[in-house]
Amino acid sequence: MPTDYRHLYADAVTSKLEPGEVIVALSEAKRPHGLAPDPPPRPPDPAPGDGAAVAGMGLANVALSGIEAIDNIGGGGPTDWLIRLFFGRAARGRLDSVAADYVRAVPTDAKLLAVVTDRRLVVFRVGRSTEVRPFGERRRPVVAAKLKPLWSVARAEVTGARRRWHRLHGARLRVTFRDGSWLELTGPLCLGRQRAGELRDALGG
């Protein structure tokens, strides 16, 4: 029988939302594996008084920030093709994009809770449980102290969501944003097709 995530998390999540904010859908999830490349190096500062160099460095900074992008398949090393083969891409977008903020804020090794409200998409980190219970007994609701907000984005920034297939997981959820970037949520044991579909529908995908 599927775990009732509302039973487990609704009270704890509600205590961390804004006044009047309503939960629409939620699910445990993971951020797919894959390493984002480091940001491009900052150009060296020009010598004092060199106006042409100052202008050149400014243009270089603009070009780097506009062209460079996150792409969760590694940093250009010889094993990137293997990471792509097994894990695909977890997020993509410019370094100043919504997806880039997600990559910086959300680790791949954490147990996550993705929550869609009437205002936002919020990702919480779920603390490690020390609960010991007999086999088959229902899990107790999670206390608010076990949830740490990691990242959120306004619903107005979301332009779509779709459930997609991946060789390691048939129910990955891709969320796209107004700036053209996107991220994915996964979790073979916690984010099945039904829950991925619920999140998609809640986001208007």
ROTIZA-732817 format. One record per residue (C-alpha): residue number from 1; x, y, z. Coordinates in steps of 0.001 Angstrom, whole numbers, plus 500000, padded with zeros to 6 digits. Layout:
+-------+--------+--------+--------+
| numar |     xx |     yy |     zz |
+-------+--------+--------+--------+
|   NUM |      X |      Y |      Z |
...
+-------+--------+--------+--------+
***
This chain:
+-------+--------+--------+--------+
| numar |     xx |     yy |     zz |
+-------+--------+--------+--------+
|     1 | 500000 | 500000 | 500000 |
|     2 | 501471 | 503423 | 499040 |
|     3 | 502705 | 505625 | 501874 |
|     4 | 500281 | 508406 | 502798 |
|     5 | 502565 | 511429 | 502557 |
|     6 | 499842 | 513849 | 503598 |
|     7 | 499434 | 511909 | 506853 |
|     8 | 503193 | 512061 | 507383 |
|     9 | 503965 | 515645 | 506414 |
|    10 | 500914 | 517919 | 506143 |
|    11 | 501033 | 519321 | 509682 |
|    12 | 504809 | 519845 | 509664 |
|    13 | 504746 | 521515 | 506235 |
|    14 | 501804 | 523766 | 507093 |
|    15 | 503699 | 525135 | 510092 |
|    16 | 506484 | 526295 | 507738 |
|    17 | 504315 | 527907 | 505060 |
|    18 | 503161 | 531503 | 504764 |
|    19 | 499860 | 532457 | 506433 |
|    20 | 496966 | 531256 | 504286 |
|    21 | 499189 | 529190 | 501952 |
|    22 | 497580 | 525852 | 501018 |
|    23 | 499205 | 522503 | 500143 |
|    24 | 498049 | 521194 | 496755 |
|    25 | 500329 | 518151 | 496356 |
|    26 | 503473 | 516727 | 497937 |
|    27 | 505824 | 513786 | 497635 |
|    28 | 509148 | 512546 | 498887 |
|    29 | 511739 | 512821 | 496123 |
|    30 | 515439 | 512962 | 495286 |
|    31 | 517521 | 515240 | 493114 |
|    32 | 518979 | 513097 | 490289 |
|    33 | 522708 | 512463 | 490446 |
|    34 | 525101 | 514413 | 488273 |
|    35 | 527652 | 517151 | 488874 |
|    36 | 527225 | 520708 | 487688 |
|    37 | 530363 | 522381 | 486323 |
|    38 | 532008 | 525125 | 488318 |
|    39 | 531123 | 528736 | 487405 |
|    40 | 533497 | 530291 | 484842 |
|    41 | 536614 | 531916 | 486334 |
|    42 | 536470 | 535625 | 487033 |
|    43 | 538693 | 537655 | 484663 |
|    44 | 541679 | 539305 | 486418 |
|    45 | 541183 | 542898 | 487522 |
|    46 | 542772 | 545430 | 485137 |
|    47 | 545509 | 547797 | 486229 |
|    48 | 544235 | 551072 | 487770 |
|    49 | 543558 | 553798 | 485220 |
|    50 | 543312 | 551485 | 482211 |
|    51 | 539866 | 552493 | 480936 |
|    52 | 539935 | 550252 | 477867 |
|    53 | 540818 | 547217 | 479972 |
|    54 | 538073 | 548019 | 482471 |
|    55 | 535517 | 548134 | 479656 |
|    56 | 536895 | 544889 | 478214 |
|    57 | 536662 | 543089 | 481546 |
|    58 | 533083 | 544292 | 481976 |
|    59 | 532110 | 542908 | 478581 |
|    60 | 533861 | 539631 | 479370 |
|    61 | 531931 | 539280 | 482622 |
|    62 | 528629 | 539890 | 480836 |
|    63 | 529502 | 537344 | 478152 |
|    64 | 530473 | 534685 | 480694 |
|    65 | 527374 | 535149 | 482820 |
|    66 | 525140 | 535075 | 479766 |
|    67 | 526660 | 532168 | 477852 |
|    68 | 527831 | 529718 | 480489 |
|    69 | 525165 | 527326 | 481730 |
|    70 | 524670 | 524599 | 484254 |
|    71 | 524306 | 521143 | 482770 |
|    72 | 524179 | 518324 | 485276 |
|    73 | 526274 | 515796 | 483400 |
|    74 | 529632 | 516732 | 484903 |
|    75 | 532289 | 519320 | 484252 |
|    76 | 533661 | 518260 | 480879 |
|    77 | 535744 | 515305 | 482075 |
|    78 | 536255 | 511943 | 480337 |
|    79 | 533525 | 510247 | 482402 |
|    80 | 530765 | 512723 | 481461 |
|    81 | 529308 | 510367 | 478858 |
|    82 | 528968 | 507665 | 481533 |
|    83 | 527199 | 510045 | 483940 |
|    84 | 524841 | 511070 | 481148 |
|    85 | 524187 | 507433 | 480228 |
|    86 | 523211 | 506391 | 483751 |
|    87 | 521780 | 509545 | 485295 |
|    88 | 520829 | 511872 | 482449 |
|    89 | 520577 | 515584 | 483202 |
|    90 | 519127 | 516805 | 486483 |
|    91 | 518889 | 520488 | 485567 |
|    92 | 519818 | 522878 | 482826 |
|    93 | 519934 | 526652 | 482442 |
|    94 | 522098 | 529745 | 482652 |
|    95 | 524116 | 530383 | 485783 |
|    96 | 521645 | 533064 | 486868 |
|    97 | 518579 | 530892 | 486209 |
|    98 | 515956 | 529378 | 488508 |
|    99 | 517383 | 525905 | 487882 |
|   100 | 520883 | 527091 | 488803 |
|   101 | 519571 | 528321 | 492160 |
|   102 | 518024 | 524865 | 492668 |
|   103 | 521320 | 523095 | 491892 |
|   104 | 523225 | 525311 | 494325 |
|   105 | 520672 | 524863 | 497113 |
|   106 | 519655 | 521200 | 496852 |
|   107 | 522178 | 518350 | 497343 |
|   108 | 521899 | 515035 | 495519 |
|   109 | 522339 | 512863 | 498614 |
|   110 | 519462 | 514321 | 500648 |
|   111 | 515999 | 512922 | 501259 |
|   112 | 513694 | 515625 | 499925 |
|   113 | 510062 | 516603 | 500166 |
|   114 | 508680 | 518422 | 497122 |
|   115 | 505601 | 520484 | 497966 |
|   116 | 503335 | 522298 | 495534 |
|   117 | 501208 | 524983 | 497182 |
|   118 | 498787 | 527492 | 495727 |
|   119 | 501723 | 529962 | 495636 |
|   120 | 505020 | 528100 | 495300 |
|   121 | 507018 | 524988 | 494570 |
|   122 | 509000 | 524316 | 497746 |
|   123 | 511707 | 521737 | 498404 |
|   124 | 512441 | 520671 | 501981 |
|   125 | 515215 | 518478 | 503319 |
|   126 | 513871 | 515666 | 505503 |
|   127 | 515996 | 514914 | 508556 |
|   128 | 517135 | 511400 | 509372 |
|   129 | 514549 | 509383 | 511304 |
|   130 | 515429 | 507419 | 514449 |
|   131 | 511956 | 505916 | 514737 |
|   132 | 511806 | 502205 | 515539 |
|   133 | 508467 | 500541 | 514804 |
|   134 | 507179 | 496998 | 514427 |
|   135 | 506978 | 495627 | 510904 |
|   136 | 503809 | 496765 | 509159 |
|   137 | 503014 | 499545 | 511623 |
|   138 | 502100 | 502886 | 510087 |
|   139 | 504783 | 505572 | 510162 |
|   140 | 504188 | 508405 | 512603 |
|   141 | 503775 | 511985 | 511303 |
|   142 | 507032 | 513873 | 510846 |
|   143 | 507621 | 516745 | 513262 |
|   144 | 508324 | 520216 | 511900 |
|   145 | 511873 | 520174 | 513295 |
|   146 | 512746 | 517425 | 510801 |
|   147 | 511971 | 519662 | 507797 |
|   148 | 514458 | 522245 | 506567 |
|   149 | 513424 | 524559 | 503688 |
|   150 | 516122 | 524425 | 500994 |
|   151 | 514641 | 526163 | 497975 |
|   152 | 511411 | 527584 | 496585 |
|   153 | 510098 | 529325 | 493486 |
|   154 | 506858 | 531181 | 492827 |
|   155 | 504204 | 529352 | 490809 |
|   156 | 504205 | 532277 | 488368 |
|   157 | 507743 | 531276 | 487294 |
|   158 | 506673 | 527716 | 486395 |
|   159 | 505670 | 527315 | 482755 |
|   160 | 505070 | 523570 | 482712 |
|   161 | 505714 | 520157 | 484209 |
|   162 | 505734 | 516717 | 482662 |
|   163 | 506330 | 513175 | 483771 |
|   164 | 509045 | 511555 | 481695 |
|   165 | 510733 | 508215 | 481319 |
|   166 | 514379 | 507578 | 482177 |
|   167 | 516230 | 504278 | 482018 |
|   168 | 516763 | 504276 | 485784 |
|   169 | 513327 | 505570 | 486685 |
|   170 | 510095 | 505607 | 484746 |
|   171 | 508540 | 508539 | 486596 |
|   172 | 510932 | 511458 | 486646 |
|   173 | 509304 | 514867 | 486805 |
|   174 | 510679 | 517744 | 484713 |
|   175 | 509663 | 521266 | 485733 |
|   176 | 510311 | 524146 | 483319 |
|   177 | 510547 | 527847 | 484118 |
|   178 | 509890 | 531196 | 482481 |
|   179 | 513624 | 531836 | 481962 |
|   180 | 513964 | 528669 | 479853 |
|   181 | 515724 | 526587 | 482517 |
|   182 | 514452 | 523301 | 483934 |
|   183 | 515053 | 520840 | 486753 |
|   184 | 514094 | 517255 | 487472 |
|   185 | 512930 | 515337 | 490528 |
|   186 | 513330 | 511599 | 490832 |
|   187 | 513123 | 508809 | 493415 |
|   188 | 512480 | 505229 | 492299 |
|   189 | 511151 | 504193 | 495717 |
|   190 | 509297 | 507375 | 496680 |
|   191 | 508260 | 509271 | 493554 |
|   192 | 506270 | 506790 | 491493 |
|   193 | 504184 | 507485 | 488401 |
|   194 | 501102 | 508368 | 490445 |
|   195 | 502853 | 510917 | 492668 |
|   196 | 504842 | 512381 | 489793 |
|   197 | 501519 | 512806 | 488010 |
|   198 | 499989 | 514502 | 491043 |
|   199 | 502852 | 517016 | 491223 |
|   200 | 502612 | 517593 | 487465 |
|   201 | 498883 | 518223 | 487632 |
|   202 | 499283 | 520516 | 490642 |
|   203 | 501831 | 522590 | 488713 |
|   204 | 499500 | 522790 | 485735 |
|   205 | 501637 | 520552 | 483495 |
+-------+--------+--------+--------+
***
